[in-house]
Amino acid sequence: MSLPRHLFVRALALLPALALAACADAPRAADTALDGTYGAGVRNALALQILSPRAAANSEPVVGIDAAAALGAQARYRKSFIDEAPQTNVFTIGVSGK
C-alpha cells in the first residue's frame, strides 16, 4: 500500500516548517504572560491560614483535655475499627419493615 501523492506532497511541504520549529529558541520568561508574581496569590492565601508560624518551635504539651477523657476517646476510636456496624440491606431502603 503506497501513500497517496497529495499526502506525500503535504508531508514534504511541512518538513521544513517542522525542522525550523525544532530549532527555535524557547520563549524567555519576560516574553510570556507568567512573571515573577505568578502564584503569589496562592502563596499569600496559604500564609494567611497559618495561625502561628513559630508554633513548631513550642515544645510545651497541649492543655485542655484530661487524661481520662483522652483515654476514653482513644479507646472508642480504636474500637470503631474493630466493631463493624451492621450492614443494611440495600433493597429495603425506603420501605418500612415494621
Secondary structure, 3 states (H helix, E strand, C coil): CCCCHHHHHHHHHHHHHHHHHHCCCCCCHHHCCCCCCCCHHHHHHHHHCCCCCCHHHCCCCCCCCCHHHHHHHHHHHHHHHHCCCCCCCHHHCCCCCC
